């Protein structure tokens, strides 16, 4: 069975200031498993950054993207099994986790949180990686 790839793109279009040329996509579906690319606070259609400097607004946009992509893949938030959160500053943890906790209330996924030096763009404070299993 071939994998279904949603919203393919090339990094030379996404990151024109960098010398990259990688073919990627926002989601891959294998049978019933949905793998989402790490979602950042960027509009999926316009590539506009959202909530610059605001961890709450950025976490909301990340969750909006996750919900949209899961819907496009035939899934829903309650299908999420694994979440990995990347933060660029530990001081954003409480604000970001409040948003994630509210948006994932009752889902009970396994959750890993990491504080890292940087993300692909300096204005991004959070990135969230998700694996879901649709029914």
ChimeraX attribute file (.defattr): number of C-alpha atoms within 10 A of each C-alpha:
attribute: neighborCount
match mode: 1-to-1
recipient: residues
	/A:1	5
	/A:2	7
	/A:3	9
	/A:4	12
	/A:5	16
	/A:6	16
	/A:7	13
	/A:8	12
	/A:9	14
	/A:10	14
	/A:11	16
	/A:12	14
	/A:13	12
	/A:14	13
	/A:15	14
	/A:16	11
	/A:17	8
	/A:18	10
	/A:19	9
	/A:20	13
	/A:21	14
	/A:22	12
	/A:23	10
	/A:24	15
	/A:25	15
	/A:26	18
	/A:27	23
	/A:28	20
	/A:29	21
	/A:30	14
	/A:31	12
	/A:32	13
	/A:33	18
	/A:34	25
	/A:35	22
	/A:36	22
	/A:37	18
	/A:38	18
	/A:39	23
	/A:40	26
	/A:41	27
	/A:42	18
	/A:43	15
	/A:44	17
	/A:45	7
	/A:46	7
	/A:47	11
	/A:48	10
	/A:49	16
	/A:50	19
	/A:51	18
	/A:52	14
	/A:53	11
	/A:54	15
	/A:55	24
	/A:56	21
	/A:57	17
	/A:58	25
	/A:59	28
	/A:60	18
	/A:61	21
	/A:62	25
	/A:63	22
	/A:64	17
	/A:65	21
	/A:66	25
	/A:67	17
	/A:68	15
	/A:69	24
	/A:70	25
	/A:71	12
	/A:72	13
	/A:73	21
	/A:74	13
	/A:75	20
	/A:76	18
	/A:77	22
	/A:78	17
	/A:79	18
	/A:80	23
	/A:81	18
	/A:82	16
	/A:83	18
	/A:84	15
	/A:85	20
	/A:86	23
	/A:87	22
	/A:88	19
	/A:89	15
	/A:90	12
	/A:91	11
	/A:92	17
	/A:93	19
	/A:94	12
	/A:95	14
	/A:96	21
	/A:97	16
	/A:98	13
	/A:99	19
	/A:100	19
	/A:101	12
	/A:102	9
	/A:103	16
	/A:104	15
	/A:105	12
	/A:106	10
	/A:107	13
	/A:108	12
	/A:109	18
	/A:110	10
	/A:111	11
	/A:112	12
	/A:113	14
	/A:114	15
	/A:115	15
	/A:116	13
	/A:117	9
	/A:118	15
	/A:119	15
	/A:120	9
	/A:121	10
	/A:122	9
	/A:123	17
	/A:124	22
	/A:125	25
	/A:126	27
	/A:127	22
	/A:128	23
	/A:129	18
	/A:130	22
	/A:131	21
	/A:132	22
	/A:133	18
	/A:134	19
	/A:135	9
